[in-house]
Amino acid sequence: MQHGRVYGLGSQAQAYEGMTSSTASSFSSSSHESLHTQQISVLQAELEQVRKSQADWQAQLQAQVQMQM
C-alpha cells in the first residue's frame, strides 16, 4: 500500500499551487490558462493515485474478511 505517497503528492500539488498563484499575475492570460491546465493535470494525477490506493485498500480488506470466514 502507498498511502504515504498519496499525501506526498498532495504536498507537491499544494507547493505547485502556491508557486503559481504568487507568480501568475505577471503572466498573460494565455499563460495563466496554461498554468491552470497544469494545475488540473497535477490534481487529476493525484486523484488517480487516491483511487488506486482506495482500490488496493479495499482489495486487502476484502481478502482479510474472506480469510476470517
C-alpha positions in Angstrom: 0.0 0.0 0.0 1.2 3.5 -0.8 -0.9 5.7 1.4 2.1 7.9 2.4 2.9 8.5 -1.3 -0.6 9.9 -1.9 -0.1 12.5 0.8 3.3 13.4 -0.6 1.9 14.0 -4.0 -0.8 16.2 -2.4 2.0 18.3 -0.8 3.7 18.7 -4.1 0.4 19.9 -5.7 0.0 22.4 -2.8 3.5 23.7 -3.3 3.0 23.9 -7.0 -0.3 25.8 -6.5 1.4 28.2 -4.1 4.2 28.9 -6.6 1.8 29.5 -9.5 -0.6 31.7 -7.6 2.2 34.0 -6.5 3.6 34.4 -10.0 0.5 34.1 -12.1 -0.2 37.9 -12.0 2.9 38.5 -14.1 1.8 36.3 -17.0 -0.5 37.0 -19.8 -4.0 35.4 -19.7 -3.0 32.6 -22.1 -0.1 31.8 -19.8 -2.4 32.0 -16.9 -4.7 29.5 -18.5 -1.7 27.2 -19.2 -0.9 27.3 -15.5 -4.4 26.3 -14.7 -4.2 23.5 -17.1 -1.0 22.3 -15.5 -2.6 22.5 -12.1 -5.6 20.5 -13.3 -3.2 17.8 -14.6 -1.4 17.6 -11.3 -4.7 17.3 -9.4 -6.0 14.6 -11.8 -2.8 12.6 -11.3 -3.3 12.9 -7.5 -6.9 11.8 -7.8 -5.9 8.8 -9.8 -3.4 7.8 -7.1 -6.1 8.2 -4.4 -8.4 5.9 -6.5 -5.7 3.3 -6.9 -4.9 3.4 -3.2 -8.5 3.0 -2.3 -8.9 0.1 -4.6 -5.8 -1.6 -3.1 -7.0 -1.0 0.4 -10.5 -2.3 -0.4 -9.0 -5.5 -2.0 -6.8 -6.1 1.0 -9.7 -5.6 3.4 -11.9 -8.0 1.4 -9.1 -10.6 1.4 -8.8 -10.3 5.1 -12.6 -10.7 5.6 -12.6 -13.8 3.4 -9.7 -15.3 5.3 -11.6 -14.9 8.6 -14.7 -16.7 7.3 
